[in-house]
Amino acid sequence: MPAGMVDADELLRQILKDGTVTAETAMQIPTYAASVDFIAGMIAGLPIKLYRENGTSTEEVTDDHRVRLLNGYTGDELFNTTMMVRSMIRDYFNYGAGYAYIEKNFNTVKALHYVCAKDVSATTTADPIYHDADYMVGGKKYAPYDFIRILRNSKDGANGQSVPAQAPIQLLTAFSALKYEMQITKTGGNKKGVIQAERKLDDKSMEKLRKAWAELYSQDSNNMLILNQGLTFKETSSSSVDLQINQNKITNAASVAQLFLLSPEVIAGKGDKSDIVNAVQTAVMPVITILQDAINDALLLEHEKGEMYFEIDSTELTKGDILKRYQAYKMALDANFLQPDEVRYKENMKPLGMNFIKLGLNDVLYDPVKGTVYTPNTNQTVYLTAGKGGK
């Protein structure tokens, strides 16, 4: 091997020598923990609304008991909705799945209970087409419909893939760098090395040297070691890695943040408005969609699906895009290929019953149902086609 080259296999073995990374290990990495908490914090506490479609209109349902359970009160004595959603999303990244048990009285949902993913074990069928599974919690068997389930990168519909399982080398590298930095701090910044002696030392001299050496690398000592004549210190390592700790931390932080489709600036709280909007679109909204689909699948009765749906109100998160969205609506309204009630339908708002189409000058209105043209400034109505009231 050429001088200066590193054996990739040997490097990999050194990185993985401490075993596989766990969720607990990963959460000790600042960027990892901040990324998980950023996404979970963005979503937890968002209002969850229930809607009913009625033809071309949509109405919000506010008197349903399930709406209350999803907005503050879960029926669990220790967990409110914010805590439950935050915990489920943390488990989603750390263990690949998040669970909330649905307590029912026949078809009536009484309460929602967060269940730690570590306490859930899924057993799937061998059929690769018709997926089914049983869940074991505390030695008791449950069915998939007993839970609100969010799964990450699932291949069988029952188990998910955690971030630590997906990217162990990246996380172990970042964790190893933290341990390296901690070791430097514990030793007061002193590097490792060896002491060379011109002659053989007796046991008493060796013991005194070991004690002085230990005190040198102790944080509580004065970090001083006196070498007698015939003893010299030689560093065992002096690589570019030692001289680039801060650069390595920046690189590792960016690498870990990319696992969540986030930028280091956002995690560090230095992102501007566009950075936050991008983070919401790329990292937060996909998780909202997964949670939203899971709630609809678990809490809606079969006869309700298709006409009713739960939706997480992400308006607060997308405020940066409201101006763009409303500008797009204005263009559509001005071009007459969307009408006010159609825009209101897209925004889950009640229709106003406005059937007018603007023809120009901002003061001529056409009613395609009645076939009339109305000019407000002259208060005149003209019938273009024969019909009710027409000639």
Secondary structure as GFF3:
##gff-version 3
##sequence-region A 1 391
A	DSSP	alpha_helix	8	15	.	.	.	ID=ss1
A	DSSP	alpha_helix	23	26	.	.	.	ID=ss2
A	DSSP	alpha_helix	30	43	.	.	.	ID=ss3
A	DSSP	beta_strand	48	54	.	.	.	ID=ss4
A	DSSP	beta_strand	57	61	.	.	.	ID=ss5
A	DSSP	alpha_helix	65	69	.	.	.	ID=ss6
A	DSSP	alpha_helix	81	95	.	.	.	ID=ss7
A	DSSP	beta_strand	97	105	.	.	.	ID=ss8
A	DSSP	beta_strand	108	115	.	.	.	ID=ss9
A	DSSP	three_ten_helix	117	119	.	.	.	ID=ss10
A	DSSP	beta_strand	120	124	.	.	.	ID=ss11
A	DSSP	beta_strand	133	137	.	.	.	ID=ss12
A	DSSP	beta_strand	140	142	.	.	.	ID=ss13
A	DSSP	three_ten_helix	144	146	.	.	.	ID=ss14
A	DSSP	beta_strand	147	151	.	.	.	ID=ss15
A	DSSP	alpha_helix	163	166	.	.	.	ID=ss16
A	DSSP	alpha_helix	168	186	.	.	.	ID=ss17
A	DSSP	beta_strand	193	197	.	.	.	ID=ss18
A	DSSP	alpha_helix	203	216	.	.	.	ID=ss19
A	DSSP	beta_strand	231	235	.	.	.	ID=ss20
A	DSSP	alpha_helix	240	243	.	.	.	ID=ss21
A	DSSP	alpha_helix	245	258	.	.	.	ID=ss22
A	DSSP	alpha_helix	264	267	.	.	.	ID=ss23
A	DSSP	alpha_helix	273	279	.	.	.	ID=ss24
A	DSSP	pi_helix	280	284	.	.	.	ID=ss25
A	DSSP	alpha_helix	285	299	.	.	.	ID=ss26
A	DSSP	beta_strand	308	312	.	.	.	ID=ss27
A	DSSP	alpha_helix	319	334	.	.	.	ID=ss28
A	DSSP	alpha_helix	340	346	.	.	.	ID=ss29
A	DSSP	beta_strand	357	360	.	.	.	ID=ss30
A	DSSP	beta_strand	364	367	.	.	.	ID=ss31
A	DSSP	beta_strand	372	375	.	.	.	ID=ss32
A	DSSP	beta_strand	380	383	.	.	.	ID=ss33
###
